[in-house]
Amino acid sequence: MYIVKRKFRGALGDDVDNAEMASLLQHIQSSTAGVILSQDSLTLNNLVVKKTNKIPAGTDKYPPVKPNSTAISAVIETKDIVSNNLGDTYNCIKLSAGHYMMAFKDNDSDGRISTFHIDESDGNIGSTIETWEFADADTTNAIKLIKISGTTYAAVYSLSQTINELRVSTFTVSNTGDITQSFIETLALPITNSEPVNLWATDIIHISGDVYAIVFNESGATKPVVVVTVTIDSAGVISNAVVDSLDVAANTFGNNVSITRVGTTDYYAIAWADTNDYPNVTTVDIGSDGTIAAAVTDTQLLASISIQMGNIIRVPGTDYYAVATADPGVSGTIYIVSIDSAGSIIVKGWGNYEASDAEQCNILATQANLFAVVYRGVGNDGFIVTIPINSDGTVGAVGDSLEFITSDARTPYILSLGGDKYAITYGAQGEDDVECATLTITPSTENAGYIWNEGSNLRGFDENAIERKYIHRDDTGIADTDVLVVDDADAADNDYAKFTTSGLEGRDYSEVLSDLSAQAGAAFDWNNQELTNTNKITAQTSVWHHEHDLFATSLNPGASGATRTAPDSNTIGGWQLNASGETLYFEAHMEVEWDATSDLIINVWWEVNVDNTGGAGGDTVDLKLVVRYKGEGDTAIKTQTVEVPTTVGASARYKQFKTTFAIDYDAASNVIDSLDVLSFAINLETDTSEVDDIILNLMELRYATKKPSLEA
């Protein structure tokens, strides 16, 4: 078995980041031996690990991390995405490398979508590509964008001026940010209030296949929190009605809502605020077909404190979930809950990311257990902080903070650009602009080192030390949950990885070909799949033949030359040769695909044109072929003459035969060269043939090649 193109560098391949590796490693540790988890780097040489503590035996958790373990840079760049036209900003999503899309409400409360450039490598912000006012002259609220497939996207939003509707609509945006400024389809979602749908918030999440769940908080007397499911296919076609719906809470104060999946289960956690604006988390069961269980699974009050709801996210690799909230004029708080695989919720605790004033917050995981929160803080300015949430659900102290805008900020949203670069989109209320700021969040290397368990001893050394083995375990091998080691002294960059009984060995290109040939006997079954986008297919020997069907010419047909014969119920037709001197002429040329090391073959198919059933068993038809040829730049004609008798015996009329002529490619003084032009003259030798009347059906030139080619 092969790991296809996993290179021996970094963390088991170029496409696995540190957070993903940490999430993976928590599930491969033993209950009887310590395991090291990486927060910073990892290699295949027995899993090098930095900046971590040992996981105690018998646990399945990440190690505690050191507080203050990230540093926020100064703002790299701030740029207006849209100037002088701000209402509220909503989420921002990535279209492709360097291209992003965000939604906002302008100063007329109309709904808009803008696309713009960001260089992920240095954080520089480019120009705004396009802005689409998709809801004109209508109060638009709670816009949420999500990618469906390819260049198809969906927006959830409400309208409450000319019409009162909550909608989900689909549209397309190219990977370079060009918006097709019209909706593919729109579905109005069911609402309980007849008054204007001045939604507080919406959120949308992919369930499975074409199924999506939308959660929203209506306005009105009761302000219910509702979750519905719809189907949206890759072309943007939306189901004619919702698949299912459920009231999560029948009576709320009206606040933000957020939904996330519980691990890999069919349960989903929804964060919302009740009639007192107290934070709650509810779990609901949503099947892969969009069916919602008839009642919520569990609901837990997080605290009896009035808040603005932010969003809920999972602490990677754990059963803990973080809910970011803001209490204007008081504090900003992260509440932690644990949710098991049955959807049951337990409130774990809380921790502050801001001690004095916070509004309109949004939280993002930057590493396995490190998080960034953006919010509107003291003086209504925009702030970002980093804070750890440990594997036991405890919230650590703020690591670093930055005031990214020193005037009124509105509804900030943070997203990762990849690596250590991040972008914050927000409304600059004082300037009436929609803006974006970029910065870096860099893990600290302070006290980084390596720790492992050896026997009953915990050993370690700092990150600059040199050591051959970093983790010592008894369960190395290739069984499920084993630690992989390199079982090869000459493994190198760009090698493929192949499992041995002890681990992985490197195999270069020639070794892989040798392995495959030995295993498959050099005969590969493509299982009816296509081989596409190839360059050249070439064999070491001439295993293909190229064929030219040659067109015949008679210089004086029907007189001194051969006579053309039409096909009928007896003959397939061709040229009749029945007299001395009747000759047919053909032309061809040698293509460059010819291997230039094998003879040319001329195949001639013909029919006996007399009834020779009374003839002798040794009767023959004798054909003579004269080949003349020269190449570009040549003056002299080179010639070969070949005469071949074919025994027809006591043949009936119209019986077909084939005569084959071999033309010597390296005949002395008459060598045939690639790209030579050839002329063929063929006649029936009536003086030596016992049967001297035939119909020549077809003449073919055939030569060997080392690669396949189309018929010329």
matplotlib code that plots the C-alpha trace (Angstrom):
import matplotlib.pyplot as plt

x = [0.0, 1.3, 0.8, 0.7, 3.3, 3.6, 7.1, 9.5, 9.4, 7.4, 4.4, 3.7, 3.3, 3.1, -0.7, -1.2, -1.1, -0.2, -3.7, -4.7, -1.8, -2.5, -6.1, -4.9, -2.4, -4.8, -6.4, -3.2, -1.8, -1.7, -3.3, -0.1, 2.5, 3.0, 2.6, 3.8, 1.5, 2.8, 1.7, 4.5, 6.2, 6.4, 8.6, 8.6, 11.8, 9.7, 7.5, 9.5, 7.4, 7.7, 6.2, 4.2, 3.8, 3.4, -0.1, -0.6, -1.1, -4.7, -5.9, -7.2, -6.7, -4.3, -1.6, -2.1, -0.6, 1.4, -0.6, 0.6, 1.7, 0.9, 1.9, -0.2, 1.6, 0.8, -1.7, -0.1, -2.6, -6.0, -8.0, -11.6, -13.5, -16.4, -16.2, -19.0, -21.7, -21.9, -24.7, -23.6, -21.0, -21.5, -19.3, -16.4, -15.5, -12.6, -13.3, -9.9, -6.2, -6.1, -9.8, -12.5, -16.2, -18.1, -21.7, -22.8, -25.8, -25.2, -26.3, -29.6, -30.1, -29.8, -28.1, -24.7, -21.9, -18.4, -15.4, -11.8, -8.1, -5.8, -2.3, -2.1, 1.7, 2.3, -1.1, -1.3, -4.9, -5.6, -8.4, -12.2, -13.2, -16.9, -19.9, -23.4, -26.5, -28.7, -31.5, -32.2, -34.7, -35.4, -34.3, -31.9, -30.7, -28.7, -26.9, -24.9, -22.8, -21.8, -20.1, -22.2, -19.9, -17.4, -18.5, -22.0, -22.8, -25.9, -27.0, -29.5, -31.0, -34.3, -36.2, -38.6, -39.5, -41.5, -41.9, -41.5, -39.6, -36.7, -34.9, -32.2, -30.9, -28.2, -25.8, -22.4, -19.1, -16.0, -12.8, -11.4, -14.3, -16.6, -20.2, -23.0, -25.4, -28.6, -30.0, -30.3, -33.1, -34.7, -36.8, -38.8, -38.5, -41.5, -41.8, -44.2, -44.6, -46.7, -45.0, -41.8, -39.1, -36.4, -34.2, -31.6, -29.4, -29.1, -26.6, -26.3, -24.3, -23.8, -25.3, -24.7, -24.8, -27.3, -28.8, -28.2, -29.6, -30.5, -31.1, -32.6, -34.0, -37.2, -38.3, -41.8, -43.7, -42.2, -39.0, -38.6, -35.4, -36.1, -34.0, -35.0, -33.4, -33.4, -31.6, -29.3, -27.6, -24.2, -26.0, -27.8, -31.2, -33.1, -35.8, -39.4, -40.0, -38.1, -37.4, -38.1, -38.3, -38.2, -38.7, -35.6, -36.9, -40.4, -39.8, -36.6, -35.4, -33.9, -30.2, -27.5, -27.7, -24.9, -24.8, -22.0, -21.8, -21.2, -18.1, -19.0, -22.5, -25.9, -26.3, -25.9, -25.3, -27.1, -26.1, -28.9, -30.2, -33.5, -36.0, -33.6, -30.7, -29.2, -26.9, -28.2, -26.9, -29.4, -28.6, -30.9, -30.7, -30.6, -30.3, -28.3, -31.6, -32.5, -35.1, -35.1, -36.1, -39.4, -38.0, -34.6, -32.2, -30.9, -30.8, -28.5, -28.5, -24.9, -25.3, -27.9, -26.2, -27.6, -25.2, -24.8, -24.3, -21.2, -20.7, -20.1, -17.1, -15.5, -12.3, -10.4, -10.0, -12.1, -15.8, -15.7, -17.4, -16.7, -19.4, -18.2, -20.4, -20.2, -21.7, -21.6, -20.0, -19.1, -17.0, -16.4, -16.8, -16.2, -18.4, -17.4, -19.7, -19.0, -21.4, -21.2, -22.1, -25.7, -26.1, -26.1, -24.7, -22.7, -21.7, -18.0, -17.2, -16.1, -13.3, -13.0, -11.3, -12.1, -12.5, -14.3, -16.4, -17.2, -19.8, -20.3, -17.7, -16.5, -14.2, -11.9, -9.6, -6.1, -4.4, -5.4, -6.2, -5.4, -8.2, -8.6, -11.5, -12.4, -14.9, -16.0, -14.5, -13.6, -14.5, -16.2, -12.8, -11.9, -9.8, -8.4, -7.1, -5.6, -6.5, -6.0, -8.7, -7.1, -8.1, -9.7, -12.1, -10.5, -10.0, -6.5, -5.4, -5.3, -2.0, -1.8, -4.1, -4.2, -6.4, -6.8, -8.9, -8.9, -12.3, -15.8, -15.8, -18.9, -19.6, -16.0, -15.4, -12.1, -10.9, -7.7, -5.7, -3.5, -0.2, 0.1, -1.9, -5.4, -8.0, -10.6, -13.6, -15.6, -17.5, -15.6, -18.6, -16.9, -15.8, -18.9, -16.6, -16.5, -12.9, -10.5, -7.3, -4.6, -2.2, -0.2, -0.7, 2.6, 3.1, 5.8, 8.8, 9.6, 10.5, 10.1, 11.6, 11.2, 9.7, 9.2, 8.5, 11.3, 10.5, 9.5, 11.4, 10.3, 13.1, 13.5, 15.9, 15.6, 14.8, 18.4, 19.6, 20.4, 18.9, 18.4, 15.1, 12.5, 9.6, 10.3, 7.3, 6.6, 3.7, 5.5, 4.5, 1.7, -1.2, -4.2, -3.1, 0.6, 3.2, 4.9, 8.7, 11.0, 12.4, 14.8, 18.4, 18.3, 14.8, 15.0, 12.9, 10.5, 10.4, 7.1, 6.3, 5.7, 4.7, 7.0, 6.3, 8.2, 7.1, 7.7, 10.5, 11.2, 10.9, 12.2, 10.6, 12.5, 11.9, 8.1, 8.0, 9.9, 7.5, 4.5, 5.9, 6.6, 3.2, 1.2, 3.4, 3.7, 0.0, -2.0, -5.8, -7.3, -10.7, -12.4, -11.1, -9.7, -6.0, -6.3, -4.0, -0.9, 2.1, 4.0, 3.5, 6.7, 7.8, 11.4, 10.7, 8.4, 5.1, 2.8, 2.3, 1.2, -0.9, -1.6, -4.3, -3.0, -5.1, -4.5, -4.0, -4.2, -2.6, -4.9, -7.8, -9.9, -7.4, -3.8, -4.1, -6.1, -9.8, -11.9, -14.4, -17.5, -18.5, -21.5, -22.9, -19.8, -16.9, -15.9, -14.6, -11.3, -8.9, -8.9, -5.5, -5.7, -3.1, 0.6, 1.7, -1.3, 0.1, -1.3, 0.5, 0.4, 2.2, 3.0, 5.7, 7.5, 6.5, 8.8, 7.0, 8.7, 11.3, 13.8, 15.0, 12.4, 11.3, 8.3, 5.4, 3.1, -0.2, -2.2, -5.8, -7.2, -9.7, -9.4, -11.5, -11.9, -13.3, -10.2, -11.9, -10.5, -7.0, -4.0, -3.3, 0.0, -1.5, -0.2, -0.8, 2.5, 2.6, 5.6, 6.1, 8.6, 9.3, 11.0, 11.8, 13.8, 13.9, 14.0, 17.2, 17.9, 18.5, 18.8, 16.0, 16.5, 14.7, 13.7, 11.8, 10.0, 8.1, 5.9, 3.9, 0.7, -0.7, -4.4, -4.8, -8.2, -9.9, -13.4, -14.0, -14.0, -12.1, -10.0, -6.2, -3.6, 0.0, 2.6, 5.8, 8.7, 10.7, 14.2, 14.7, 18.5, 19.1, 22.6, 22.8, 19.0, 18.4, 15.0, 15.1, 12.4, 10.3, 11.2, 8.5, 7.7, 6.1, 4.8, 4.1, 2.4, 1.5, 0.4, 3.1, 0.9, 3.8, 4.5, 1.0, -1.3, -4.2, -3.9, -7.1, -7.5, -9.3, -7.0, -9.1, -6.8, -3.1, -1.7, 1.6, 2.5, 5.5, 6.6, 6.6, 7.6, 4.5, 0.9, -0.3, -3.4, -4.0, -2.6]
y = [0.0, 3.5, 7.0, 8.8, 11.6, 12.3, 13.9, 13.4, 17.0, 18.9, 17.4, 14.3, 16.3, 19.8, 20.0, 19.4, 22.3, 22.3, 22.5, 19.5, 17.5, 18.3, 17.2, 14.0, 13.2, 13.4, 10.2, 8.1, 8.3, 5.2, 4.8, 3.4, 5.6, 9.4, 11.1, 14.5, 16.9, 19.6, 23.3, 24.4, 21.8, 18.1, 15.8, 12.1, 11.3, 9.9, 12.9, 16.0, 18.2, 21.8, 24.0, 21.4, 19.3, 15.6, 14.2, 12.2, 8.4, 7.4, 10.8, 11.9, 15.6, 18.3, 19.4, 22.8, 25.6, 28.5, 31.8, 34.7, 32.3, 34.5, 38.0, 40.3, 42.5, 46.1, 46.5, 45.7, 47.7, 49.2, 50.0, 51.1, 48.3, 50.7, 54.4, 56.7, 54.0, 52.1, 50.5, 47.2, 44.6, 40.9, 37.9, 37.6, 34.5, 33.4, 32.9, 31.8, 32.6, 36.4, 37.0, 37.6, 38.5, 40.2, 41.4, 44.6, 46.9, 50.4, 53.8, 53.4, 50.0, 48.3, 44.9, 44.8, 42.3, 43.4, 41.4, 42.5, 41.5, 40.5, 39.1, 36.3, 36.2, 39.7, 40.9, 43.8, 44.7, 45.3, 47.0, 46.4, 44.3, 44.7, 45.8, 44.5, 46.2, 43.1, 44.6, 48.2, 50.4, 47.7, 47.5, 44.6, 42.9, 39.9, 38.9, 35.7, 34.3, 30.7, 28.9, 26.1, 24.6, 25.9, 29.5, 29.1, 30.9, 31.6, 34.5, 34.5, 37.9, 39.7, 42.5, 44.7, 47.8, 47.1, 43.4, 41.4, 38.3, 36.2, 34.8, 32.5, 33.3, 31.8, 33.5, 33.0, 34.8, 33.9, 32.9, 36.3, 38.2, 39.0, 38.9, 37.7, 40.4, 38.4, 35.6, 32.1, 31.2, 32.6, 30.9, 32.8, 31.1, 30.6, 33.2, 33.4, 37.2, 39.2, 42.4, 43.6, 40.9, 43.1, 40.1, 40.3, 37.6, 34.6, 31.8, 29.0, 25.7, 22.8, 19.6, 16.9, 16.7, 19.4, 20.0, 23.2, 24.4, 28.1, 29.5, 32.9, 35.2, 37.1, 40.4, 41.1, 40.3, 36.9, 37.0, 33.2, 31.4, 29.1, 26.5, 25.3, 23.0, 23.5, 21.9, 23.8, 21.9, 22.8, 24.8, 27.0, 25.4, 25.7, 23.4, 24.7, 24.7, 24.1, 20.4, 20.8, 23.4, 23.7, 26.5, 26.4, 29.0, 30.5, 33.8, 35.7, 39.2, 39.4, 38.9, 37.3, 33.5, 31.1, 27.4, 24.8, 21.0, 18.9, 16.9, 14.5, 13.7, 14.7, 17.2, 20.9, 23.5, 26.9, 29.9, 32.4, 34.9, 34.6, 37.3, 38.7, 38.6, 35.8, 33.5, 30.0, 27.0, 24.5, 21.2, 19.9, 16.7, 17.2, 14.2, 14.1, 14.4, 17.6, 16.0, 17.8, 16.0, 17.1, 18.6, 20.1, 17.7, 19.9, 23.6, 25.2, 28.7, 29.9, 32.8, 35.2, 38.2, 40.3, 40.1, 40.6, 37.2, 36.6, 33.1, 29.6, 27.5, 24.2, 24.0, 21.8, 18.1, 18.4, 18.1, 21.7, 24.6, 28.3, 31.0, 34.6, 37.2, 41.0, 43.0, 46.7, 48.9, 45.9, 43.1, 40.6, 36.9, 33.5, 30.8, 27.1, 24.2, 20.5, 18.6, 14.8, 12.6, 12.4, 16.2, 16.6, 20.0, 20.7, 24.3, 24.3, 27.9, 31.2, 33.6, 37.3, 38.5, 42.1, 43.5, 46.8, 47.2, 45.0, 44.9, 43.1, 40.3, 37.5, 34.6, 32.4, 29.5, 30.4, 27.2, 24.0, 25.8, 29.5, 31.9, 35.5, 37.7, 40.9, 43.4, 46.9, 48.1, 51.1, 54.3, 52.3, 51.5, 48.2, 45.7, 42.2, 39.9, 36.4, 34.0, 30.3, 27.8, 24.7, 21.1, 20.9, 23.7, 26.4, 29.9, 31.3, 34.9, 37.3, 36.8, 40.0, 42.8, 45.4, 48.4, 48.0, 51.1, 54.1, 55.5, 54.0, 50.4, 48.4, 44.7, 43.4, 40.0, 38.0, 35.4, 33.5, 34.3, 31.2, 30.9, 33.7, 36.3, 37.4, 39.9, 41.9, 43.4, 46.0, 49.3, 52.4, 54.3, 57.7, 57.6, 55.9, 53.3, 49.6, 48.7, 45.8, 45.5, 42.8, 41.7, 38.7, 36.5, 34.8, 31.9, 32.6, 30.2, 31.1, 28.0, 25.8, 22.3, 18.6, 16.3, 12.5, 9.7, 7.1, 4.2, 5.8, 9.0, 12.2, 13.5, 16.7, 19.3, 22.7, 23.3, 23.9, 20.6, 17.7, 14.3, 11.3, 10.1, 12.4, 10.0, 6.6, 4.3, 0.6, 0.8, 1.9, -0.1, 0.1, -1.2, 1.1, 4.0, 3.0, 5.8, 5.7, 5.7, 5.9, 2.4, 3.5, 4.8, 6.6, 8.2, 11.5, 14.5, 13.7, 10.0, 8.2, 6.5, 2.7, 0.8, -1.9, -4.1, -1.6, 1.7, 3.7, 3.5, 5.9, 4.8, 6.9, 6.9, 4.0, 1.9, 2.6, 1.5, -1.6, -2.3, -1.8, -3.9, -6.8, -6.6, -6.1, -8.0, -4.7, -5.1, -2.4, -2.6, 0.9, -0.4, 1.3, 4.8, 7.3, 8.3, 12.0, 15.0, 13.0, 14.3, 11.5, 7.8, 6.0, 2.4, 1.1, -1.1, -0.8, -2.2, -0.2, 0.0, 2.9, 2.2, 4.2, 3.0, 4.0, 5.5, 3.9, 5.7, 4.2, 6.3, 5.0, 3.3, 1.0, 1.1, 0.2, 0.8, -1.0, -0.8, 0.5, -2.1, -1.1, -3.1, -5.4, -8.5, -10.5, -8.1, -5.2, -3.6, -2.0, -2.1, -5.0, -6.2, -8.7, -7.7, -7.2, -3.7, -2.7, -0.9, 0.8, 3.7, 4.7, 7.4, 7.8, 9.2, 7.9, 9.9, 10.8, 8.3, 5.4, 3.7, 3.7, 0.2, -2.1, -3.0, -1.5, -3.8, -3.5, -5.5, -6.0, -7.4, -8.7, -11.1, -13.8, -12.6, -15.9, -19.3, -21.3, -24.3, -26.4, -25.2, -27.0, -26.8, -24.9, -22.2, -18.7, -15.0, -13.2, -9.5, -7.3, -4.1, -1.4, 1.1, 4.4, 7.0, 10.1, 12.7, 16.4, 17.7, 14.4, 14.3, 10.5, 8.1, 5.0, 1.9, -1.6, -4.2, -7.1, -9.9, -12.2, -15.2, -16.1, -19.6, -19.6, -23.2, -24.3, -21.1, -20.0, -16.6, -13.6, -15.5, -12.9, -13.2, -11.0, -10.6, -9.1, -7.3, -6.6, -3.5, -3.6, -0.4, -0.6, -2.1, -1.4, 2.0, 2.2, 3.0, 4.4, 7.5, 9.0, 11.5, 10.0, 10.3, 6.9, 6.0, 2.4, 0.7, -2.7, -4.9, -8.5, -10.6, -12.3, -14.2, -16.2, -16.2, -19.2, -16.9, -13.6, -11.8, -10.2, -7.2, -5.3, -4.1, -2.3, -1.5, -0.6, 0.8, -0.4, 0.4, 0.0, 2.9, 3.3, 5.4, 5.4, 7.9, 8.7, 7.4, 9.9]
z = [0.0, -0.9, 0.5, -2.8, -3.0, 0.7, 0.8, 3.7, 4.9, 7.5, 9.2, 7.2, 4.0, 2.7, 3.1, 6.8, 9.1, 12.8, 14.0, 11.9, 13.2, 16.8, 16.2, 14.6, 17.3, 20.2, 18.9, 18.5, 22.0, 24.2, 27.6, 29.0, 27.6, 27.3, 24.0, 22.8, 20.9, 18.6, 18.8, 16.5, 14.4, 13.7, 11.6, 10.7, 12.6, 15.5, 15.7, 16.8, 19.0, 20.2, 22.9, 24.7, 27.8, 28.3, 28.1, 31.3, 30.9, 30.4, 29.2, 25.8, 26.0, 24.8, 27.3, 29.0, 27.1, 28.3, 28.4, 26.3, 23.6, 20.6, 19.5, 17.4, 14.9, 14.1, 11.3, 8.0, 5.9, 6.2, 3.1, 2.2, 0.5, 0.0, 0.9, 2.3, 2.3, 5.6, 7.5, 9.0, 7.9, 8.0, 7.2, 4.7, 2.8, 0.5, -3.2, -4.3, -3.6, -3.3, -3.8, -1.1, -0.8, 2.0, 2.6, 4.2, 4.5, 3.1, 4.6, 2.8, 4.5, 1.1, 0.8, -1.0, -1.7, -2.6, -3.8, -3.3, -3.4, -0.5, -1.0, 1.5, 1.5, 2.8, 3.9, 1.4, 0.4, -3.3, -5.0, -4.7, -7.7, -7.8, -5.6, -6.2, -4.7, -4.7, -2.6, -3.7, -1.8, 0.8, 4.4, 4.4, 7.6, 8.8, 5.6, 5.7, 2.8, 2.2, -0.6, -2.2, -4.9, -7.4, -8.2, -6.8, -3.5, -1.3, 0.8, 3.6, 4.4, 5.3, 3.6, 5.6, 3.6, 0.4, 1.3, 4.6, 3.8, 5.0, 1.9, 0.8, -2.7, -4.9, -7.3, -9.0, -8.5, -10.5, -8.7, -9.6, -8.0, -10.9, -9.7, -11.9, -10.7, -10.7, -8.5, -9.8, -7.5, -4.3, -1.6, 0.9, 4.3, 6.6, 9.4, 12.3, 12.6, 10.0, 11.0, 9.2, 9.3, 10.9, 11.6, 14.4, 12.9, 10.6, 10.2, 7.7, 7.8, 5.4, 6.7, 4.0, 0.2, -1.0, 2.5, 4.5, 7.8, 8.4, 11.9, 12.4, 15.1, 14.1, 15.3, 16.6, 19.8, 20.5, 18.5, 18.1, 17.2, 14.3, 12.4, 9.0, 6.4, 2.6, -0.3, -2.7, -5.5, -7.1, -9.8, -7.2, -7.6, -4.3, -3.0, -3.6, 0.2, 3.4, 4.1, 7.8, 10.6, 14.4, 16.9, 19.0, 21.4, 21.1, 22.9, 23.0, 23.4, 19.9, 19.5, 17.3, 16.6, 15.6, 14.7, 14.6, 14.2, 17.3, 16.3, 13.5, 14.9, 13.6, 16.4, 16.0, 18.7, 18.5, 20.6, 21.3, 23.9, 25.8, 26.7, 29.3, 26.7, 28.8, 26.7, 26.0, 24.0, 22.5, 20.6, 17.8, 15.8, 12.1, 9.8, 6.6, 4.6, 6.4, 8.8, 12.1, 15.3, 16.6, 19.8, 20.9, 22.5, 25.3, 26.3, 28.9, 30.3, 30.4, 32.8, 34.1, 32.5, 29.6, 26.7, 22.9, 21.4, 19.2, 17.8, 18.9, 17.7, 18.7, 20.6, 18.0, 19.0, 22.1, 23.2, 24.3, 22.6, 23.1, 23.0, 22.6, 24.1, 24.8, 27.7, 26.6, 29.2, 31.4, 29.9, 27.1, 28.1, 26.5, 27.9, 27.6, 27.3, 26.7, 24.4, 24.1, 21.1, 22.3, 22.2, 26.0, 27.2, 30.4, 31.2, 32.0, 33.0, 31.5, 31.1, 30.1, 27.0, 27.9, 31.4, 30.8, 27.6, 24.7, 21.9, 18.6, 19.0, 16.8, 17.7, 15.5, 16.3, 15.2, 16.4, 18.2, 21.5, 20.7, 19.7, 18.5, 19.4, 17.5, 19.0, 19.5, 22.8, 24.8, 23.1, 20.4, 18.9, 17.2, 19.2, 18.7, 21.5, 21.6, 24.3, 25.0, 25.8, 27.2, 26.6, 30.0, 29.0, 31.0, 29.5, 30.0, 30.2, 27.3, 25.5, 23.4, 22.2, 19.5, 18.8, 15.1, 14.5, 16.9, 15.9, 15.9, 14.7, 13.8, 13.5, 13.1, 11.6, 11.5, 9.0, 8.4, 5.2, 5.8, 7.7, 10.3, 8.3, 9.2, 7.9, 9.9, 8.0, 9.8, 9.4, 10.2, 11.5, 11.9, 8.3, 6.9, 5.2, 4.9, 5.7, 5.9, 8.0, 7.9, 10.5, 11.7, 14.8, 15.5, 18.0, 20.6, 20.7, 24.3, 26.3, 23.2, 23.6, 23.3, 26.0, 25.9, 28.3, 28.4, 30.8, 34.0, 33.3, 31.7, 29.6, 27.6, 26.1, 24.5, 20.9, 19.9, 21.2, 18.8, 19.5, 17.3, 18.8, 20.3, 21.2, 22.6, 22.4, 22.3, 19.9, 16.7, 13.6, 11.0, 13.0, 13.8, 16.2, 15.9, 15.7, 12.3, 12.0, 9.0, 8.3, 5.6, 5.8, 2.4, 2.4, 0.6, -0.4, -3.2, -2.4, -2.2, 1.1, 1.2, 4.3, 5.6, 8.6, 10.8, 9.3, 6.2, 3.6, 0.8, -2.8, -5.7, -9.2, -10.5, -7.4, -7.6, -11.3, -10.3, -7.5, -9.7, -12.5, -10.1, -8.5, -11.7, -14.2, -16.1, -17.3, -15.7, -15.5, -15.8, -14.7, -17.6, -16.7, -19.1, -19.4, -20.1, -20.6, -21.4, -23.2, -25.1, -24.7, -25.8, -25.6, -25.5, -28.5, -31.5, -30.1, -32.4, -36.2, -38.2, -41.3, -44.5, -46.9, -50.3, -53.1, -56.5, -59.9, -63.4, -66.1, -68.9, -67.2, -69.4, -72.3, -71.8, -68.1, -65.4, -65.4, -62.5, -61.3, -59.3, -56.2, -56.5, -54.8, -55.7, -55.5, -53.3, -56.4, -57.2, -60.2, -62.7, -63.8, -66.7, -69.3, -69.6, -68.9, -66.8, -63.8, -60.7, -58.9, -55.3, -53.2, -49.5, -47.2, -44.2, -41.1, -38.2, -35.9, -37.9, -35.7, -38.7, -37.7, -39.3, -42.8, -44.4, -45.1, -48.1, -47.9, -51.0, -51.0, -54.2, -55.7, -58.4, -61.3, -63.2, -62.3, -61.7, -60.0, -62.8, -62.3, -60.6, -56.9, -57.5, -59.7, -58.7, -59.1, -59.3, -58.4, -58.8, -56.8, -57.7, -54.9, -55.8, -53.1, -52.2, -49.4, -49.3, -50.8, -52.7, -56.4, -57.2, -57.0, -54.9, -56.0, -54.7, -56.7, -55.0, -56.8, -54.7, -56.1, -54.2, -54.6, -55.4, -56.5, -57.9, -56.7, -57.4, -58.9, -56.4, -53.7, -51.9, -51.1, -49.5, -50.7, -48.4, -49.6, -47.3, -48.3, -46.9, -44.9, -45.0, -48.5, -49.7, -51.5, -51.2, -47.5, -46.6, -44.4, -42.2, -44.1, -47.5, -50.2, -51.8, -55.1, -55.7, -59.0, -58.9, -61.8, -62.5, -64.1, -66.7, -68.2, -65.0, -63.4, -64.1, -63.1, -65.0, -64.1, -60.7, -59.0, -56.7, -53.7, -51.4, -50.9, -47.4, -46.2, -42.6, -40.5, -36.8, -34.2, -30.6, -29.8, -30.9, -33.6, -35.5, -39.0, -41.5]

ax = plt.figure().add_subplot(projection="3d")
ax.plot(x, y, z, "-o")
ax.set_aspect("equal")
plt.show()
